[in-house]
Amino acid sequence: MSERIRDRLEPYEERIRDLEGRIGRIRERIENFEEMKSRLAKRLRELEEKKKRAVSRSEAKIIQGIIEEIKKEQKKARGYVRQKAGVVRRLEKRLTRQHKKAAPWRNKLNEFHRISQREVTYWETGEREAVPLNVERRGVTGPKYSSEEKAGLEKSASYSSDEGYERKEAGKRLSPAEYIKEWNRYFGGEFPLDPEEFERGVKGALKTGELESMSIPDLENFFRLFYGKRWESRYLTRRGAEKELNKRLRSLRVYLNA
């Protein structure tokens, strides 16, 4: 009798576990973006203050360009959080329906064990209240890099004016594995990657046993080299694939340098 009840209950339980796992993963990504947004908001405030102290019109113009790029990232991040919050709400509705369908079989199983005097602790039946998401519209900020590609895998960013003002921002230096871990933190839901695989690939390409930290532009170039074809296979056109990949790499660069 108990096994028959379990057989009827298990399909619902399996769907519930799957939905809860998906909801948990999306919530984690939303939390990552919220944490990132706080860091970038601080960065924007710093740039606003720096613009006020600019010693020349050309310097102020350069800083304003960085601020405008940050505001674009704000808009994209707000849209991402809203979209993912909507996904979570839809999944929670499906989860509630599965709990309702599972409830009669859970009750039967609990009753069976009660009658047979076996102590079994099982989930409570009925609807469970969904935990509200914090989707407050907070500013997303971050730096912009005006970059000029050089030969090979090197790229730098610099700004200059008539007064000799020059700004170079290399940003963080990371190992290949650390870079992919950060990619997975924000974009692993759509394109998960193996950090150790990437690090082995970079070492092999550079023919070195030991690998020190690398600049973000260099890591981006290796990313395109190793994963470009796999990324393109997800899109109808190469141009569309490159555009979407560049958007994500640029956003990740902003997040890392917050």
CYANA upper distance limits for C-alpha pairs under 8 A (distance plus 0.5 A):
  1 MET  CA      5 ILE  CA      6.93
  2 SER  CA      6 ARG  CA      6.70
  2 SER  CA    109 LEU  CA      7.19
  2 SER  CA    112 PHE  CA      7.56
  3 GLU  CA      7 ASP  CA      6.58
  4 ARG  CA      8 ARG  CA      6.94
  5 ILE  CA      9 LEU  CA      6.65
  5 ILE  CA    105 TRP  CA      6.97
  5 ILE  CA    108 LYS  CA      7.87
  5 ILE  CA    109 LEU  CA      6.93
  6 ARG  CA     10 GLU  CA      6.32
  6 ARG  CA    105 TRP  CA      8.38
  6 ARG  CA    109 LEU  CA      7.97
  7 ASP  CA     11 PRO  CA      8.09
  8 ARG  CA     12 TYR  CA      8.48
  8 ARG  CA    105 TRP  CA      7.72
  9 LEU  CA     13 GLU  CA      6.88
  9 LEU  CA    102 ALA  CA      6.66
  9 LEU  CA    105 TRP  CA      6.26
  9 LEU  CA    106 ARG  CA      7.61
 10 GLU  CA     14 GLU  CA      6.51
 11 PRO  CA     15 ARG  CA      6.87
 12 TYR  CA     16 ILE  CA      6.64
 12 TYR  CA     98 GLN  CA      6.60
 12 TYR  CA     99 HIS  CA      8.12
 12 TYR  CA    101 LYS  CA      7.70
 12 TYR  CA    102 ALA  CA      6.26
 13 GLU  CA     17 ARG  CA      6.64
 13 GLU  CA    102 ALA  CA      7.77
 14 GLU  CA     18 ASP  CA      6.77
 15 ARG  CA     19 LEU  CA      6.64
 15 ARG  CA     98 GLN  CA      7.84
 16 ILE  CA     20 GLU  CA      6.55
 16 ILE  CA     95 LEU  CA      6.61
 16 ILE  CA     98 GLN  CA      6.92
 16 ILE  CA     99 HIS  CA      7.82
 17 ARG  CA     21 GLY  CA      6.59
 18 ASP  CA     22 ARG  CA      6.77
 19 LEU  CA     23 ILE  CA      6.60
 19 LEU  CA     91 LEU  CA      7.12
 19 LEU  CA     92 GLU  CA      8.35
 19 LEU  CA     94 ARG  CA      8.40
 19 LEU  CA     95 LEU  CA      6.79
 20 GLU  CA     24 GLY  CA      6.54
 20 GLU  CA     95 LEU  CA      8.00
 21 GLY  CA     25 ARG  CA      6.75
 22 ARG  CA     26 ILE  CA      6.80
 23 ILE  CA     27 ARG  CA      6.58
 23 ILE  CA     88 VAL  CA      6.37
 23 ILE  CA     91 LEU  CA      7.37
 23 ILE  CA     92 GLU  CA      8.11
 24 GLY  CA     28 GLU  CA      6.70
 25 ARG  CA     29 ARG  CA      6.98
 25 ARG  CA    189 GLY  CA      8.49
 26 ILE  CA     30 ILE  CA      6.77
 26 ILE  CA     84 LYS  CA      7.40
 26 ILE  CA     88 VAL  CA      7.67
 26 ILE  CA    189 GLY  CA      8.41
 27 ARG  CA     31 GLU  CA      6.69
 27 ARG  CA     88 VAL  CA      8.16
 28 GLU  CA     32 ASN  CA      6.74
 29 ARG  CA     33 PHE  CA      6.82
 29 ARG  CA    185 ARG  CA      7.22
 29 ARG  CA    186 TYR  CA      6.60
 30 ILE  CA     34 GLU  CA      6.72
 30 ILE  CA     81 VAL  CA      6.67
 30 ILE  CA     84 LYS  CA      7.78
 30 ILE  CA     85 ALA  CA      8.45
 31 GLU  CA     35 GLU  CA      6.65
 32 ASN  CA     36 MET  CA      6.66
 32 ASN  CA    185 ARG  CA      7.61
 32 ASN  CA    186 TYR  CA      7.50
 33 PHE  CA     37 LYS  CA      6.48
 33 PHE  CA     77 ALA  CA      8.01
 33 PHE  CA     81 VAL  CA      8.16
 33 PHE  CA    186 TYR  CA      7.74
 34 GLU  CA     38 SER  CA      7.05
 35 GLU  CA     39 ARG  CA      7.33
 36 MET  CA     40 LEU  CA      6.79
 36 MET  CA    140 VAL  CA      8.30
 36 MET  CA    255 TYR  CA      6.87
 36 MET  CA    258 ALA  CA      8.21
 37 LYS  CA     41 ALA  CA      6.52
 37 LYS  CA    138 ARG  CA      7.79
 37 LYS  CA    139 GLY  CA      7.08
 37 LYS  CA    140 VAL  CA      5.06
 37 LYS  CA    141 THR  CA      6.96
 38 SER  CA     42 LYS  CA      7.04
 38 SER  CA    139 GLY  CA      8.33
 38 SER  CA    140 VAL  CA      7.69
 39 ARG  CA     43 ARG  CA      7.00
 39 ARG  CA    141 THR  CA      8.14
 39 ARG  CA    258 ALA  CA      6.18
 40 LEU  CA     44 LEU  CA      6.77
 40 LEU  CA    139 GLY  CA      8.48
 40 LEU  CA    140 VAL  CA      6.15
 40 LEU  CA    141 THR  CA      4.44
 40 LEU  CA    142 GLY  CA      5.21
 40 LEU  CA    255 TYR  CA      7.72
 40 LEU  CA    258 ALA  CA      5.71
 41 ALA  CA     45 ARG  CA      6.95
 41 ALA  CA    139 GLY  CA      6.43
 41 ALA  CA    140 VAL  CA      6.15
 41 ALA  CA    141 THR  CA      5.28
 41 ALA  CA    142 GLY  CA      7.76
 42 LYS  CA     46 GLU  CA      6.91
 42 LYS  CA    141 THR  CA      8.04
 43 ARG  CA     47 LEU  CA      6.90
 43 ARG  CA    141 THR  CA      6.91
 43 ARG  CA    142 GLY  CA      6.41
 43 ARG  CA    143 PRO  CA      7.84
 43 ARG  CA    258 ALA  CA      6.67
 44 LEU  CA     48 GLU  CA      6.74
 44 LEU  CA     67 ILE  CA      7.27
 44 LEU  CA     70 ILE  CA      7.87
 44 LEU  CA    141 THR  CA      5.95
 44 LEU  CA    142 GLY  CA      6.77
 44 LEU  CA    143 PRO  CA      8.21
 45 ARG  CA     49 GLU  CA      6.87
 46 GLU  CA     50 LYS  CA      6.68
 47 LEU  CA     51 LYS  CA      6.60
 47 LEU  CA     63 ILE  CA      7.37
 47 LEU  CA     67 ILE  CA      7.54
 48 GLU  CA     52 LYS  CA      7.06
 48 GLU  CA     67 ILE  CA      8.23
 49 GLU  CA     53 ARG  CA      7.13
 50 LYS  CA     54 ALA  CA      6.77
 50 LYS  CA     63 ILE  CA      8.28
 51 LYS  CA     59 GLU  CA      8.30
 51 LYS  CA     60 ALA  CA      5.77
 51 LYS  CA     63 ILE  CA      6.58
 51 LYS  CA     64 GLN  CA      7.74
 52 LYS  CA     60 ALA  CA      8.24
 54 ALA  CA     59 GLU  CA      6.44
 54 ALA  CA     60 ALA  CA      5.94
 55 VAL  CA     59 GLU  CA      7.39
 55 VAL  CA     60 ALA  CA      8.25
 56 SER  CA     60 ALA  CA      6.91
 56 SER  CA    163 GLU  CA      8.04
 57 ARG  CA     61 LYS  CA      6.67
 58 SER  CA     62 ILE  CA      6.84
 58 SER  CA    161 SER  CA      6.37
 58 SER  CA    162 ASP  CA      8.28
 59 GLU  CA     63 ILE  CA      6.88
 59 GLU  CA    160 SER  CA      8.32
 59 GLU  CA    161 SER  CA      7.20
 59 GLU  CA    165 TYR  CA      7.38
 60 ALA  CA     64 GLN  CA      6.60
 61 LYS  CA     65 GLY  CA      6.81
 62 ILE  CA     66 ILE  CA      7.15
 62 ILE  CA    159 TYR  CA      7.86
 63 ILE  CA     67 ILE  CA      6.81
 64 GLN  CA     68 GLU  CA      6.69
 65 GLY  CA     69 GLU  CA      6.91
 65 GLY  CA    144 LYS  CA      8.25
 66 ILE  CA     70 ILE  CA      6.84
 66 ILE  CA    143 PRO  CA      6.31
 66 ILE  CA    144 LYS  CA      5.24
 66 ILE  CA    145 TYR  CA      7.89
 67 ILE  CA     71 LYS  CA      6.84
 67 ILE  CA    142 GLY  CA      8.33
 67 ILE  CA    143 PRO  CA      7.62
 67 ILE  CA    144 LYS  CA      8.01
 68 GLU  CA     72 LYS  CA      6.99
 69 GLU  CA     73 GLU  CA      7.06
 69 GLU  CA    142 GLY  CA      8.34
 69 GLU  CA    143 PRO  CA      7.73
 69 GLU  CA    144 LYS  CA      6.22
 70 ILE  CA     74 GLN  CA      6.81
 70 ILE  CA    140 VAL  CA      7.77
 70 ILE  CA    141 THR  CA      5.34
 70 ILE  CA    142 GLY  CA      5.34
 70 ILE  CA    143 PRO  CA      6.41
 70 ILE  CA    144 LYS  CA      7.10
 71 LYS  CA     75 LYS  CA      6.96
 71 LYS  CA    140 VAL  CA      7.62
 71 LYS  CA    141 THR  CA      6.82
 72 LYS  CA     76 LYS  CA      6.94
 73 GLU  CA     77 ALA  CA      6.55
 73 GLU  CA    140 VAL  CA      6.89
 73 GLU  CA    141 THR  CA      7.04
 73 GLU  CA    142 GLY  CA      7.85
 73 GLU  CA    251 SER  CA      7.48
 74 GLN  CA     78 ARG  CA      6.66
 74 GLN  CA    139 GLY  CA      6.25
 74 GLN  CA    140 VAL  CA      4.48
 74 GLN  CA    141 THR  CA      6.28
 75 LYS  CA     79 GLY  CA      6.78
 75 LYS  CA    140 VAL  CA      8.01
 76 LYS  CA     80 TYR  CA      6.74
 77 ALA  CA     81 VAL  CA      6.75
 77 ALA  CA    140 VAL  CA      7.09
 78 ARG  CA     82 ARG  CA      6.72
 78 ARG  CA    137 ARG  CA      7.17
 78 ARG  CA    138 ARG  CA      8.30
 78 ARG  CA    139 GLY  CA      8.48
 78 ARG  CA    140 VAL  CA      8.06
 79 GLY  CA     83 GLN  CA      6.56
 80 TYR  CA     84 LYS  CA      6.63
 81 VAL  CA     85 ALA  CA      6.45
 81 VAL  CA    135 VAL  CA      7.30
 82 ARG  CA     86 GLY  CA      6.75
 82 ARG  CA    135 VAL  CA      7.39
 83 GLN  CA     87 VAL  CA      6.95
 84 LYS  CA     88 VAL  CA      6.77
 85 ALA  CA     89 ARG  CA      6.82
 85 ALA  CA    133 LEU  CA      7.40
 85 ALA  CA    135 VAL  CA      7.82
 86 GLY  CA     90 ARG  CA      6.84
 87 VAL  CA     91 LEU  CA      6.70
 88 VAL  CA     92 GLU  CA      6.53
 89 ARG  CA     93 LYS  CA      6.89
 90 ARG  CA     94 ARG  CA      7.01
 91 LEU  CA     95 LEU  CA      6.60
 92 GLU  CA     96 THR  CA      6.64
 92 GLU  CA    130 ALA  CA      7.28
 93 LYS  CA     97 ARG  CA      6.92
 94 ARG  CA     98 GLN  CA      6.84
 95 LEU  CA     99 HIS  CA      6.77
 96 THR  CA    100 LYS  CA      6.81
 96 THR  CA    127 GLU  CA      6.40
 96 THR  CA    128 ARG  CA      7.32
 97 ARG  CA    101 LYS  CA      6.83
 98 GLN  CA    102 ALA  CA      6.57
 99 HIS  CA    103 ALA  CA      6.43
 99 HIS  CA    125 THR  CA      7.65
 99 HIS  CA    126 GLY  CA      7.14
 99 HIS  CA    127 GLU  CA      7.14
100 LYS  CA    104 PRO  CA      8.26
100 LYS  CA    125 THR  CA      8.01
100 LYS  CA    126 GLY  CA      6.45
100 LYS  CA    127 GLU  CA      7.15
101 LYS  CA    105 TRP  CA      8.49
102 ALA  CA    106 ARG  CA      6.67
102 ALA  CA    125 THR  CA      8.46
103 ALA  CA    107 ASN  CA      6.61
103 ALA  CA    125 THR  CA      5.51
103 ALA  CA    126 GLY  CA      6.79
104 PRO  CA    108 LYS  CA      6.74
105 TRP  CA    109 LEU  CA      6.62
106 ARG  CA    110 ASN  CA      6.59
106 ARG  CA    122 TYR  CA      8.05
106 ARG  CA    123 TRP  CA      8.35
106 ARG  CA    125 THR  CA      7.65
107 ASN  CA    111 GLU  CA      6.51
107 ASN  CA    125 THR  CA      7.89
108 LYS  CA    112 PHE  CA      6.51
109 LEU  CA    113 HIS  CA      6.79
110 ASN  CA    114 ARG  CA      6.57
110 ASN  CA    120 VAL  CA      7.58
110 ASN  CA    122 TYR  CA      7.71
111 GLU  CA    115 ILE  CA      6.64
112 PHE  CA    116 SER  CA      6.68
113 HIS  CA    117 GLN  CA      6.36
113 HIS  CA    118 ARG  CA      5.51
113 HIS  CA    119 GLU  CA      7.25
113 HIS  CA    120 VAL  CA      7.16
114 ARG  CA    118 ARG  CA      6.50
114 ARG  CA    119 GLU  CA      7.53
141 THR  CA    258 ALA  CA      8.46
142 GLY  CA    254 VAL  CA      5.74
142 GLY  CA    255 TYR  CA      7.20
142 GLY  CA    257 ASN  CA      7.90
142 GLY  CA    258 ALA  CA      6.23
143 PRO  CA    254 VAL  CA      6.23
143 PRO  CA    257 ASN  CA      7.66
143 PRO  CA    258 ALA  CA      7.64
144 LYS  CA    254 VAL  CA      7.45
145 TYR  CA    157 ALA  CA      6.50
145 TYR  CA    169 GLU  CA      8.17
146 SER  CA    157 ALA  CA      5.86
146 SER  CA    158 SER  CA      7.30
146 SER  CA    159 TYR  CA      8.19
147 SER  CA    155 LYS  CA      7.14
147 SER  CA    156 SER  CA      6.10
147 SER  CA    157 ALA  CA      4.86
147 SER  CA    158 SER  CA      7.57
148 GLU  CA    155 LYS  CA      6.66
148 GLU  CA    156 SER  CA      6.69
148 GLU  CA    157 ALA  CA      7.01
149 GLU  CA    154 GLU  CA      7.38
149 GLU  CA    155 LYS  CA      5.40
149 GLU  CA    156 SER  CA      7.62
150 LYS  CA    154 GLU  CA      6.08
150 LYS  CA    155 LYS  CA      6.01
150 LYS  CA    156 SER  CA      8.37
153 LEU  CA    217 PRO  CA      8.22
153 LEU  CA    218 ASP  CA      5.86
153 LEU  CA    221 ASN  CA      6.64
153 LEU  CA    222 PHE  CA      8.23
154 GLU  CA    217 PRO  CA      7.39
154 GLU  CA    218 ASP  CA      6.33
155 LYS  CA    217 PRO  CA      6.27
155 LYS  CA    218 ASP  CA      7.47
156 SER  CA    168 LYS  CA      8.23
156 SER  CA    170 ALA  CA      7.55
156 SER  CA    217 PRO  CA      8.15
157 ALA  CA    167 ARG  CA      8.38
157 ALA  CA    168 LYS  CA      6.17
157 ALA  CA    169 GLU  CA      6.97
157 ALA  CA    170 ALA  CA      7.75
158 SER  CA    166 GLU  CA      6.96
158 SER  CA    167 ARG  CA      5.79
158 SER  CA    168 LYS  CA      5.21
158 SER  CA    169 GLU  CA      7.91
159 TYR  CA    165 TYR  CA      7.79
159 TYR  CA    166 GLU  CA      5.48
159 TYR  CA    167 ARG  CA      5.48
159 TYR  CA    168 LYS  CA      7.38
160 SER  CA    164 GLY  CA      6.55
160 SER  CA    165 TYR  CA      5.43
160 SER  CA    166 GLU  CA      4.82
160 SER  CA    167 ARG  CA      7.29
161 SER  CA    165 TYR  CA      5.60
161 SER  CA    166 GLU  CA      7.48
170 ALA  CA    215 SER  CA      7.46
170 ALA  CA    216 ILE  CA      8.41
171 GLY  CA    215 SER  CA      7.87
171 GLY  CA    216 ILE  CA      7.79
171 GLY  CA    256 LEU  CA      8.33
171 GLY  CA    257 ASN  CA      5.98
172 LYS  CA    215 SER  CA      7.22
172 LYS  CA    216 ILE  CA      7.42
172 LYS  CA    256 LEU  CA      7.37
172 LYS  CA    257 ASN  CA      6.63
173 ARG  CA    213 SER  CA      5.85
173 ARG  CA    214 MET  CA      5.53
173 ARG  CA    215 SER  CA      5.29
173 ARG  CA    216 ILE  CA      6.91
174 LEU  CA    178 GLU  CA      6.41
174 LEU  CA    179 TYR  CA      6.56
174 LEU  CA    213 SER  CA      5.15
174 LEU  CA    214 MET  CA      5.87
174 LEU  CA    215 SER  CA      7.20
174 LEU  CA    216 ILE  CA      7.75
175 SER  CA    179 TYR  CA      6.77
175 SER  CA    199 GLU  CA      8.07
175 SER  CA    211 LEU  CA      8.04
175 SER  CA    212 GLU  CA      7.09
175 SER  CA    213 SER  CA      4.95
175 SER  CA    214 MET  CA      6.46
176 PRO  CA    180 ILE  CA      6.91
176 PRO  CA    195 PRO  CA      7.53
176 PRO  CA    198 PHE  CA      6.81
176 PRO  CA    199 GLU  CA      5.44
176 PRO  CA    202 VAL  CA      7.77
176 PRO  CA    213 SER  CA      8.06
176 PRO  CA    214 MET  CA      7.94
176 PRO  CA    219 LEU  CA      7.20
177 ALA  CA    181 LYS  CA      6.76
177 ALA  CA    195 PRO  CA      4.76
177 ALA  CA    196 GLU  CA      6.16
177 ALA  CA    198 PHE  CA      6.94
177 ALA  CA    199 GLU  CA      5.85
178 GLU  CA    182 GLU  CA      6.87
178 GLU  CA    195 PRO  CA      7.53
179 TYR  CA    183 TRP  CA      6.82
179 TYR  CA    195 PRO  CA      8.18
179 TYR  CA    219 LEU  CA      7.97
180 ILE  CA    184 ASN  CA      6.61
180 ILE  CA    193 LEU  CA      7.30
180 ILE  CA    194 ASP  CA      7.68
180 ILE  CA    195 PRO  CA      5.56
180 ILE  CA    198 PHE  CA      7.91
181 LYS  CA    185 ARG  CA      6.69
181 LYS  CA    195 PRO  CA      6.58
182 GLU  CA    186 TYR  CA      7.21
182 GLU  CA    252 LEU  CA      8.38
183 TRP  CA    187 PHE  CA      6.08
183 TRP  CA    188 GLY  CA      6.85
183 TRP  CA    252 LEU  CA      7.51
184 ASN  CA    188 GLY  CA      4.17
184 ASN  CA    189 GLY  CA      7.72
184 ASN  CA    191 PHE  CA      8.15
184 ASN  CA    192 PRO  CA      6.30
184 ASN  CA    193 LEU  CA      7.23
186 TYR  CA    252 LEU  CA      8.40
187 PHE  CA    191 PHE  CA      6.73
187 PHE  CA    192 PRO  CA      7.69
187 PHE  CA    248 ARG  CA      8.44
188 GLY  CA    192 PRO  CA      4.56
188 GLY  CA    193 LEU  CA      7.45
194 ASP  CA    198 PHE  CA      6.99
195 PRO  CA    199 GLU  CA      6.83
196 GLU  CA    200 ARG  CA      6.68
197 GLU  CA    201 GLY  CA      6.72
198 PHE  CA    202 VAL  CA      6.76
198 PHE  CA    226 PHE  CA      8.34
199 GLU  CA    203 LYS  CA      6.69
200 ARG  CA    204 GLY  CA      6.60
201 GLY  CA    205 ALA  CA      6.69
201 GLY  CA    226 PHE  CA      8.24
202 VAL  CA    206 LEU  CA      6.66
202 VAL  CA    222 PHE  CA      7.54
203 LYS  CA    207 LYS  CA      6.21
203 LYS  CA    208 THR  CA      5.93
203 LYS  CA    209 GLY  CA      7.10
203 LYS  CA    210 GLU  CA      8.09
203 LYS  CA    211 LEU  CA      7.14
204 GLY  CA    208 THR  CA      7.27
214 MET  CA    218 ASP  CA      7.07
214 MET  CA    219 LEU  CA      7.17
215 SER  CA    219 LEU  CA      6.88
216 ILE  CA    220 GLU  CA      6.59
216 ILE  CA    253 ARG  CA      7.43
217 PRO  CA    221 ASN  CA      6.86
218 ASP  CA    222 PHE  CA      6.90
219 LEU  CA    223 PHE  CA      6.54
220 GLU  CA    224 ARG  CA      6.82
220 GLU  CA    249 LEU  CA      7.42
221 ASN  CA    225 LEU  CA      6.71
222 PHE  CA    226 PHE  CA      6.62
223 PHE  CA    227 TYR  CA      6.21
223 PHE  CA    228 GLY  CA      7.64
224 ARG  CA    228 GLY  CA      5.06
227 TYR  CA    231 TRP  CA      6.55
228 GLY  CA    232 GLU  CA      6.63
229 LYS  CA    233 SER  CA      6.86
230 ARG  CA    234 ARG  CA      7.79
231 TRP  CA    235 TYR  CA      8.09
231 TRP  CA    241 ALA  CA      7.29
231 TRP  CA    245 LEU  CA      8.16
232 GLU  CA    236 LEU  CA      8.38
232 GLU  CA    237 THR  CA      7.95
232 GLU  CA    238 ARG  CA      6.41
232 GLU  CA    241 ALA  CA      5.67
232 GLU  CA    242 GLU  CA      7.91
234 ARG  CA    241 ALA  CA      8.06
235 TYR  CA    240 GLY  CA      7.30
235 TYR  CA    241 ALA  CA      6.13
236 LEU  CA    240 GLY  CA      7.88
236 LEU  CA    241 ALA  CA      8.29
237 THR  CA    241 ALA  CA      6.82
238 ARG  CA    242 GLU  CA      6.66
239 ARG  CA    243 LYS  CA      6.70
240 GLY  CA    244 GLU  CA      6.80
241 ALA  CA    245 LEU  CA      6.62
242 GLU  CA    246 ASN  CA      6.49
243 LYS  CA    247 LYS  CA      6.80
244 GLU  CA    248 ARG  CA      7.00
245 LEU  CA    249 LEU  CA      6.67
246 ASN  CA    250 ARG  CA      6.43
247 LYS  CA    251 SER  CA      6.69
248 ARG  CA    252 LEU  CA      6.58
249 LEU  CA    253 ARG  CA      6.64
250 ARG  CA    254 VAL  CA      6.87
251 SER  CA    255 TYR  CA      6.76
252 LEU  CA    256 LEU  CA      6.59
253 ARG  CA    257 ASN  CA      6.79
254 VAL  CA    258 ALA  CA      6.77
